[in-house]
Amino acid sequence: MPDGFISGILLMILLARLIPGIGHEGSFIELSLLIKGGIGLLFFFYGLKLSPENLKKDLSNWRLHLLIQLITFLVFPLLLLVFYPFFKESEQEILWLAVFFLAALPSTVSSSVVMVSIAGGNIPSAIFNASISGVIGILLTPAWMGIFLDQQAEAFAFSEVIRDLVIQILIPVTIGLFMHRYWGSWANRHKQRISLFDKSVILAIVYRSFSDSFTNGIFSSIPASALLVLSGGVIALFFVVFEGTKWLTGLMHFDREDRITVLFCGSKKSLVHGSVMVGVLFAGSTLGSLFLVPVMIYHAFQLFYISLVARKYSLEIPYQQQHSQR
């Protein structure tokens, strides 16, 4: 994601702090209704841009695909589950759940592919896994969260969340996939405009989430020391997965290109999907912005660190590979 997008998110947080309540319930234009419609269109466009044919072509590299998705949707959550007994029924349980939400998210799309390309990795496999990760996450992220949200049914009304998930995400992305053959080329031609629309929806979700939290005093109950520990824990999670993935790809004897793809795609988490999932999973809760904090910390750090690693790997690309990419 470009730096301008991160700046936009920070501006929305600042706006929510200074002028909360824009587009509140009862307003002439309710922000919550715009967000619901925007999420539906966002995932419709996401399905529209996915090519079923291209996804099928890369299925043969199944070991790589399986490893990336297992790291994304199994290893990450299991690492957090190990620590759950220490936080269960404590004041910090909600912070643990926020980090677990991060762990349950799919991988990034655009930045994964860009970084793999810079480092000289397997670009087709990066595109496949970045794309399929988002689709799998539509199902698995809510499934993982449902284990714990069911315990707080009154606060989160999880049955309503499932309904909204189907209406706002599953149906639009399915329609988009079906319409790819007709409108897919149009979506690719206008991908920059669609990307701008996607980011606008996410900025609206960020503003509304933080606006509700500031209005209800959510952050005033969290000490600064807890936020520092949260940041340290999120960064530690990144390095555990990153270094563990590096060791595992060596153990499995992946070639250089595939190692880079697994390393970059498997260790990343999507701020885009995280923001949208917050808009759906926590639409009825004032805690939505709290669940975005670990995602934003992780996202910013992964971009910074992996961009450094990608540049380092790019200097090691064999001459023949550099020549073939020109």
N, C-alpha and C positions, 0 to 999 in steps of 0.2 A: 504494500500500500504506500502511496506517496506520502511525503511528510505533510503536505497540505491537508490531507485527510485527518491525520493525528491532530494537527492544529485546529481543524474544524471541530473535532470532538472536545478538545480542551475549551474552545470558545463556547460550545453548547453547555458545558458544565458551569462555566463562569456565568453565562446568561441565566441558567437555572438558579444559580446562587443569588444573582442580583435581582432578577425579575421572574420569580416562579409563578406558575399558574396560567401561563399563556395557553389558550385553547382548552381551558378546563371544561369539565362537564357543565352543560347549560349554555356554553358560548355559542355564538352564531355559527362558527365552524369549530367543531370539537376535534382536537388533535388526536384523540384516541381512535376516532372513526377513520381519519386520514391514514393513521398508521396501519390499521387493520387492512384497509384497501391497498396501501403501499406494499405491505408484506406479501399479499396475494400476488400482486403484479411482479414484485421482485423475484419470487420463485417461479412464476410463469416464464419470465425472461430467462431465468436460469435453466429451466427445462428446454426452452426454445434454442438455447445456444449449445446444448449437449447433442453431439452426433452419435446416435446408436451404432452407426457403421464403424466410426473410428474407435469407439470403446470396444467393439467386438474384435477388431484387428489386433489389439494389444493383449488379449487374454492369454496368449501362449506363455507369457513370462509370469506364470502363476506364482512361483515362489516369491518373487519380488513383491507382487501385489498383496499376497497373503501376509507377508511380514509387515509391510507398511500399515495395513489395516488392523493387524493384531496389536501393533505398537500403539496406534492411534486410539483404538476403542477398547483394548483389554489391558495392556501394560500400564498405561497412564492411570486408569481408574483403580486398578489393583494396587498400585503404589500408594494411592491415597487411602484406600480401604484399610491398609495395614495400620494406619494411625487413627482410625475412627474410634477405637476403644478409649483412647486418651482424651477425646473431645466430646464423647457422647454425654448428653445431659449436662454439659457445662455451658458457661456463658460464651465460650469460644466456638461452640458447635456450629453456629451460623456462618462463622468465618471459614471453618473447615468445609462446610457445604458449598460455600462460594468457590473455594479452590477445587473441590470435587467437580463442580459444574464446568470449570475450565478443563479439567482432565477428561471429561466426557465429550468435549466438542470435537468436530471434525478438523481436518487439516486445512490450511489455507489453499487458495486456488492460484491467483495470479502471482503472488510473491514466491510461492514454491517453484513454479515453472521458470520464472525469471532467474532466481538464484541457481537453480540446477543448470540453466543455460549458461550463465556466467562461469560456473565452476567446471563445465564440460561434462555434465552427467547425461543420463539417458532421458532426453526430452520427451519422446512419445510416452514413456512409462510415467513420467512426472505429470503429464497432462491427464493421462488415464486415472492415476491415483488421486490427483487433486480434484478431478471431477467426480469420481465415484465416491470419494470420501464424503463430499457434501450430501450426496443422495443417501448413503448409509446413515449419516448423522441425523437425518430427518427422523429416522426410526430409533436409532440406538441412544442418542443423547437424551430424549425424553424418557426412554426405557430405564436408563441408568438413574436419572433423577427421580423417576417414579418410585424407586425403592425407598427413598427418604421423604419425598413429598407426600406420599400416602400416609406417613406418620403425622403429618400436619395438615390433614385434609380440610379442616375448617379454614385455615389461613390461605391455602392455595387452591382449593376446589379442583382437584386434579382431574376429575371426570370432565369438567368444563374445559380444562386445558387440552385434553385429548380431542374433544370436539373441535376446538379452535385450531388445533394442529392439523386435523384432517381438512378443515375448510380453508384455512389460510396457507397451508404449505403443501400437503400431499396432493390435493386435487389440482391446484395450479401447476405444480411441477409435472404432474402426469399429463395434463393438457398440453403443456409446453413441449414435452417429449414427443407427444403424438403429432403436434403441429410443426415439428422441426423440418420435416420434408417439404413443407409449404412455405414457411416463413424463416427457416434457419439462416438462409443467405442474407435476408433482410436484417436479422438480428446481428449477424457478424459485421455487416456494413455499418451498423449504427451502434457498435459495441461501446464506443466512448460515451455516447449520449445515454445509453442504458446504464453504464457504470456510474455516470453522474446522478441518474435517478436513484440507483441503489444506495449510493452514499447519502443522498438527501433523506431517504427513508431512515437510514441508520442514525443520522444526526438527529432526526426528529425523535427516534426512540430514546437516544441518549438524553436529550433535553427532558423529555417527559419523565423518564426514570429518575433522573437526578432532581428534577423539580418536585416530584412527589416526596422524595427522601428528605430534601431540605425543608419542605413544608411540614413534614411530620417529625423532624428532628432525629432522623435515623443515625446520621454520622456523629451527632453530639454525644451519643452513648458509647462510641468506640474510641478508646484512647489512642494517641499518636503512636505509642509503643507497640500497640497491637497491629497497626498498619505497617510499621517498620518490620515487624516479625513476618507479617503476611508477604511483604515484598521479598524478604530474604528467602522465605519458603518457596515462593513461586520461581525465583531464579535458581534455587537449589534443585527444584523439580526439573527444570530445563536441562541442567547439566547432568543429572542422573540419567535422564532419557537419552540425551545427546551422546554422552560417552559410552553408555551401555549399548546403544545402537551401533556405534563405531566398532566396539568389540564384537558384537554379534555378527555384523556383516563380514568381518574378517574370519570369524569362526566358520561361517557358512560358505566361504570362498567365493563371494561375489566379485565380479571384475570391477575395475575402477569406476566406470560409468554408473553401474547399478548401485555400488556402495554410496556414491554421492546422492543418488536419487532417494534411496532408503533413508539416508541420514537427514536430508533436508525435508523431505515430505513427512517422514515419521515423527520428527521432533517438533513440528510446528502446529499451532492451534489458530483457528480462524476467529478474528475479531468480528468479521462480517456475520458469520453464523452465530457467534455468541451474542451479538447485539440483537439479531432477529429472534433468537430463541428466548432471550430475556423478554422481548416484546410479547411473546406468546405464553411462555411458561409462567411468567410472573406479572401478567397483565393486571391481575386482581390484587397484587401485593405492593406495599410501599418499599419492599426490600430489593426491587429489581436493580437499582443502581449499585447496590452493594455487591451483587453477583457480577457486575461488569468490571469492578475494580481489579481483581486478579487477572482477568482477560486482557485488560488494557496494559497492565504491567508486563505480562508475559509477551504480549504482541510487540510492544515497543522494544523489549530486550532481545527477542528472537530476531527482529529485523536488524538491529544493531550488530549482534554477535555473528549471525549467519552471513551477513554481508561481508564481514571481515574474513570469515572462513572461505566464502565463495571467491573472494579476490585472491586469497592465498592459493587455493586450488587452481585458479585460472592461470597462475604463473607456472604451474606444474604440468599443464596440458601438453602432451607430446606434440612435436612440430607437425606430424602428419595429420593429427586431429584438428589442429588450428587451421591448417591449410584446407582441409575438407569442409570446414564450417564457413569458409569465405565464399 
